[in-house]
């Protein structure tokens, strides 16, 4: 099974099939964003990178990522706000979110993450292999859709 992406190009309806999971990375640190984008592409993922949290939900609705890597400490819209809005959207609520943080590590922050629908988090700085492992675990059955399609 492959995922189908519906695109609109010059008033034409075009369907394209994805052969790899699409990971959306959201972080206002542009250098980290570029490093993560390169790492994940080398890891076999399709990647979209956003440095501004204000367009995340609109972009996710349009592009339907398989997973969102989300920095929590951003401005003007925090990762907590984005995750909470995604959790309350019938179209986005099932997309796994991995929070990336170097600041929010105390017990009350973990509770806030859970309330916002964030399934897991990773502390910055992190090792690339640890991130890939968390992504593969969070994707779970979604990975099988891409692996079992014969491509």
SETIDO-809461 format. One record per residue (C-alpha): x, y, z; residue number from 1. Coordinates in Angstrom, 2 decimals. Example, Ala and Ser with C-alpha at 12.3 -4.5 7.8 and 13.67 -1.06 7.14 Angstrom:
% SETIDO-809461
+---------+---------+---------+-----+
!    east !   north !      up ! num !
+---------+---------+---------+-----+
!   12.30 !   -4.50 !    7.80 !   1 !
!   13.67 !   -1.06 !    7.14 !   2 !
+---------+---------+---------+-----+
This chain:
% SETIDO-809461
+---------+---------+---------+-----+
!    east !   north !      up ! num !
+---------+---------+---------+-----+
!    0.00 !    0.00 !    0.00 !   1 !
!    1.27 !    3.45 !   -0.80 !   2 !
!    0.04 !    6.81 !    0.36 !   3 !
!   -1.59 !    9.03 !   -2.20 !   4 !
!   -0.95 !   12.74 !   -2.29 !   5 !
!   -3.47 !   14.91 !   -4.08 !   6 !
!   -2.00 !   18.04 !   -5.58 !   7 !
!   -3.55 !   20.87 !   -7.51 !   8 !
!   -1.36 !   22.21 !  -10.27 !   9 !
!   -2.69 !   24.95 !  -12.51 !  10 !
!   -6.32 !   24.01 !  -11.82 !  11 !
!   -5.63 !   20.33 !  -12.56 !  12 !
!   -6.20 !   17.54 !  -10.08 !  13 !
!   -3.05 !   15.38 !   -9.96 !  14 !
!   -2.46 !   12.34 !   -7.75 !  15 !
!    1.06 !   11.24 !   -6.91 !  16 !
!    2.03 !    8.22 !   -4.88 !  17 !
!    4.54 !    8.45 !   -2.07 !  18 !
!    7.06 !    5.66 !   -1.82 !  19 !
!    8.72 !    6.90 !    1.39 !  20 !
!    7.36 !    8.31 !    4.65 !  21 !
!    7.09 !   12.10 !    4.71 !  22 !
!    8.55 !   13.76 !    7.79 !  23 !
!    7.70 !   17.38 !    8.59 !  24 !
!   10.40 !   19.13 !   10.64 !  25 !
!    9.46 !   22.35 !   12.45 !  26 !
!   12.23 !   24.31 !   14.15 !  27 !
!   13.13 !   27.99 !   14.18 !  28 !
!   16.85 !   27.13 !   14.33 !  29 !
!   17.63 !   27.15 !   10.60 !  30 !
!   21.03 !   25.44 !   10.98 !  31 !
!   19.51 !   22.54 !   12.93 !  32 !
!   16.65 !   22.40 !   10.45 !  33 !
!   19.07 !   21.98 !    7.54 !  34 !
!   21.09 !   19.32 !    9.40 !  35 !
!   17.95 !   17.35 !   10.25 !  36 !
!   16.67 !   17.65 !    6.71 !  37 !
!   19.92 !   16.22 !    5.32 !  38 !
!   20.05 !   13.46 !    7.95 !  39 !
!   16.51 !   12.32 !    7.29 !  40 !
!   16.91 !   12.40 !    3.52 !  41 !
!   20.01 !   10.23 !    3.88 !  42 !
!   17.93 !    7.97 !    6.15 !  43 !
!   15.47 !    7.35 !    3.33 !  44 !
!   12.68 !    9.74 !    4.22 !  45 !
!   10.96 !   12.45 !    2.25 !  46 !
!   11.30 !   15.67 !    4.21 !  47 !
!    9.62 !   19.04 !    4.43 !  48 !
!   11.20 !   21.66 !    6.66 !  49 !
!    9.46 !   24.67 !    8.18 !  50 !
!   11.21 !   27.35 !   10.19 !  51 !
!    8.01 !   29.16 !   11.17 !  52 !
!    5.33 !   27.53 !   13.29 !  53 !
!    2.53 !   29.71 !   11.97 !  54 !
!    2.06 !   27.68 !    8.75 !  55 !
!    2.45 !   24.18 !   10.17 !  56 !
!   -1.22 !   23.19 !   10.38 !  57 !
!   -2.10 !   24.55 !    6.96 !  58 !
!    0.91 !   22.80 !    5.41 !  59 !
!    0.18 !   19.54 !    7.25 !  60 !
!   -3.43 !   19.56 !    6.03 !  61 !
!   -2.23 !   20.03 !    2.48 !  62 !
!    0.74 !   17.63 !    2.45 !  63 !
!   -0.33 !   15.01 !    5.03 !  64 !
!    3.03 !   14.14 !    6.63 !  65 !
!    3.45 !   10.74 !    8.25 !  66 !
!    5.19 !   12.28 !   11.28 !  67 !
!    5.96 !   15.74 !   12.67 !  68 !
!    9.25 !   16.57 !   14.42 !  69 !
!    8.37 !   19.66 !   16.43 !  70 !
!   10.51 !   22.11 !   18.37 !  71 !
!    8.62 !   23.21 !   21.46 !  72 !
!   10.26 !   26.57 !   22.10 !  73 !
!    9.33 !   28.76 !   19.16 !  74 !
!    7.79 !   32.14 !   18.67 !  75 !
!    5.21 !   33.49 !   17.97 !  76 !
!    3.51 !   30.08 !   18.11 !  77 !
!    4.98 !   27.45 !   20.44 !  78 !
!    5.24 !   23.75 !   19.70 !  79 !
!    2.76 !   23.13 !   22.51 !  80 !
!    0.17 !   25.30 !   20.72 !  81 !
!    0.82 !   23.62 !   17.37 !  82 !
!    0.57 !   20.10 !   18.85 !  83 !
!   -2.63 !   20.98 !   20.69 !  84 !
!   -4.25 !   22.38 !   17.55 !  85 !
!   -3.19 !   19.31 !   15.55 !  86 !
!   -4.58 !   17.01 !   18.25 !  87 !
!   -7.94 !   18.76 !   17.98 !  88 !
!   -8.09 !   18.53 !   14.19 !  89 !
!   -9.94 !   15.48 !   12.88 !  90 !
!   -7.56 !   15.44 !    9.90 !  91 !
!   -4.29 !   15.74 !   11.85 !  92 !
!   -4.95 !   14.06 !   15.18 !  93 !
!   -3.49 !   10.70 !   14.13 !  94 !
!   -0.17 !   12.08 !   12.90 !  95 !
!    2.51 !   11.18 !   15.46 !  96 !
!    4.39 !   14.15 !   16.91 !  97 !
!    7.90 !   13.91 !   18.33 !  98 !
!    8.83 !   16.96 !   20.39 !  99 !
!   12.40 !   18.23 !   20.24 ! 100 !
!   13.47 !   20.21 !   23.26 ! 101 !
!   16.42 !   21.27 !   25.33 ! 102 !
!   14.34 !   23.26 !   27.80 ! 103 !
!   11.14 !   21.45 !   28.71 ! 104 !
!   12.35 !   18.48 !   30.73 ! 105 !
!   10.60 !   18.74 !   34.08 ! 106 !
!    7.63 !   16.64 !   35.14 ! 107 !
!    5.07 !   19.39 !   34.50 ! 108 !
!    6.39 !   19.85 !   30.96 ! 109 !
!    6.01 !   16.14 !   30.27 ! 110 !
!    2.39 !   16.38 !   31.41 ! 111 !
!    1.84 !   19.38 !   29.10 ! 112 !
!    3.27 !   17.37 !   26.19 ! 113 !
!    0.91 !   14.49 !   26.92 ! 114 !
!   -2.09 !   16.84 !   27.14 ! 115 !
!   -1.13 !   18.32 !   23.76 ! 116 !
!   -1.03 !   14.88 !   22.11 ! 117 !
!    2.74 !   14.63 !   21.86 ! 118 !
!    3.61 !   10.94 !   21.94 ! 119 !
!    7.31 !   11.17 !   22.68 ! 120 !
!   10.15 !   13.65 !   22.93 ! 121 !
!   13.86 !   13.81 !   22.36 ! 122 !
!   16.28 !   16.06 !   24.22 ! 123 !
!   18.58 !   18.37 !   22.30 ! 124 !
!   21.36 !   17.81 !   21.54 ! 125 !
!   20.64 !   14.27 !   20.39 ! 126 !
!   22.46 !   11.56 !   18.48 ! 127 !
!   21.24 !   10.95 !   14.93 ! 128 !
!   20.72 !    7.23 !   15.54 ! 129 !
!   18.53 !    7.98 !   18.57 ! 130 !
!   16.36 !   10.27 !   16.47 ! 131 !
!   16.01 !    7.72 !   13.65 ! 132 !
!   15.07 !    5.05 !   16.20 ! 133 !
!   12.36 !    7.28 !   17.72 ! 134 !
!   11.02 !    8.10 !   14.26 ! 135 !
!   10.84 !    4.45 !   13.21 ! 136 !
!    9.16 !    3.50 !   16.48 ! 137 !
!    6.64 !    6.37 !   16.20 ! 138 !
!    5.83 !    5.50 !   12.58 ! 139 !
!    5.23 !    1.87 !   13.50 ! 140 !
!    2.65 !    0.43 !   11.12 ! 141 !
!    2.94 !    3.37 !    8.75 ! 142 !
!    6.41 !    2.10 !    7.75 ! 143 !
!    4.88 !   -1.25 !    6.77 ! 144 !
!    2.65 !    0.51 !    4.24 ! 145 !
!    5.73 !    1.68 !    2.36 ! 146 !
!    7.72 !   -1.55 !    2.81 ! 147 !
!    4.94 !   -3.90 !    1.67 ! 148 !
!    3.98 !   -2.10 !   -1.53 ! 149 !
!    6.62 !   -3.90 !   -3.60 ! 150 !
!    8.70 !   -0.84 !   -4.42 ! 151 !
+---------+---------+---------+-----+
